[in-house]
Amino acid sequence: MIAMQYKIVLPADYPMVSIENRIETKGHLLDDYPGLVFKAYLYSRKDAEHYRNPVNSYAPFYVWQDHRSMMAFLASDGFKGLCEQFGRPQVNTWFVEGEVRMPSVEDTLASVSHQVGDNSDVRGVEVTNWQPLNVEWLREAKPSVNSALYRIGYIAKGKVAL
């Protein structure tokens, strides 16, 4: 499996309700997507009260069955539309290691770290520079200096079951 994430940093005064509305209206479009295990629609608000993130951002996180499925998505009209609206983001990928746990409906936050860790729900490595990936799904924020916290707006479940 392959984990994939891109992060679109938005201006400090960006109306984040438009990102929340985008997730609400378009999130379901990736339900049952071929080759997708899941997509967690992650975003951060600079003004969030229950977690800390220094920037407004849209940073969805995907787990794909294989590279062909991921590449088909990156060539899709949906991804082209995102690029037209926000510009083409840098897409980061990691080979997934071990078991993967998809976020549950009780999980409201994601902690994404590039440090080696033990409490990972998704763990991987980017083999060009050996950067680790550790993603943990959370029900409430916990302090960490080595990870970025994001709100989970929606979880799209692809056609591939865990």
N, C-alpha and C positions, 0 to 999 in steps of 0.2 A: 504494500500500500504506500501511497504518497500523500504527505501532508502538504498543504499549500496555503499561503496567506499573502495578501497584499494589504498595504495600509495607505489610505488616502488621508493625509493631514489637511484639515480644513481651517479656514481663518478663525480667529478667536471670536469674532462676532457672527459666525455662520449660524443660521437658524437650524439648530440640530433637530427640531421637530420635523423638518423636511426629510432628514435621514430616517427618523423613526417612522414617518409615514411611508417612505419608500420601502422599508423593511416590512411594514404591515401589509402594504398592497401588493408587493412583488415577492415576498418571501416564499410563498407557496409554489411559485413557478418552478422551483427546483425540487419539489417533492417528486419522488419516483424518477429522478433524472438518471439516465443510463450511466453506469460506472461510478456514480457518486455513492459513497457510504453515508456521509452527512456533510452539511454545511451549517456552521454556527455563524449567524449574522451578528458579528461583534462590532461595537462602536463605543466611543468614549466621549464624554461630555466634560469639558473643562470645569463647568459649574456643578458637577454632580455632588450630591450631599452624602451618599452612602459609600463612595469609593473615591480614590484619588487618581487622576490622570492629568498631566499638565497641558494636554492638547485636546481639541475636538478632532475626532477622526472616525472614519469608517474603515474597519479592518477585518473583513470576513475571513473565516478559517474553514478550510475544506479538508476532508480525507477522501481520497480517490482510490478506487480499486487498482488502477494501473495508469501508466502514462498516456495511453491512447485516449482514455476517457477524459483525462485532464486536458489534453491538447485539443480534443473536440470541443470542450467547453470554451477554451481560450480563443477558438476560432468561431464561436457562436455569435448570433445576432445580439443575444443578451449581454455578453461581455463587450461586444463592439459598442453597444449603447452606453454602457458605463464609461468606456474610454472616451466617447464623444462628449459626455457630460463632465467628466472630471480629469481627463487626460489619461494616457496609458500608464498604469502603475508598474512599479518594479514588483514582479511576482517571485516570491521566495518559496522554495520547495525543500522538503526533507524526506528521506526514506524513513518510513515508520518502523520502529523496533518494538517487539513485544505486543501485548494485548492492548486493544483500544477500547476505551469506554466513551460512548456518546453521551453528551449532556442530557440530563433528565429535565422534566418540566420544573422541578424544584430548584435546579441550578439557575442562578440569575446572573452570575459573573464568571469571567474566565481570567485566569492568571497565565500569562504567556512569558516564559523565561528562556534565556539561552545559556543557562547554567546547568550543570549536571545536577539532577535531583532524584529523589526517591518517590515522592508522592505524585506521580504523573498519571493523568488519564490518557494522554497521548504523548508518546516519547519518540523522538527521531533524531536523525543526524543529516546534516548537509555535508556531503563528502568532499566537496571542493576545498573547503576550509575547515572541515571537521567541527562546524558549529552545532552544538546540541540544541534540541528543542524539547521543552517541557511545558505541557499545557495541563492545567488543573481546573476543573469545573468547581465552582464555589456557590454556596447558598448565601454567604455573607462575606464581606470584604475582610481580608486579614492583612496586616501590615507586612510589606516586603520591599526591600530596596532594590532587589534584582529582577523584578518582574513588572510587566505592564498589566494593569487591570482594565477590563472591558466589560461592558454590559452585554448580555446575550439578548438580542431582540427577537430571534426566532430560530428554530432548529428545523432545517429541511432534511428529511430522510430520503436518501436516494434509493435506487432499486437494489443495491447491494446490502445484504444483511450482515451484521457482525456475528 
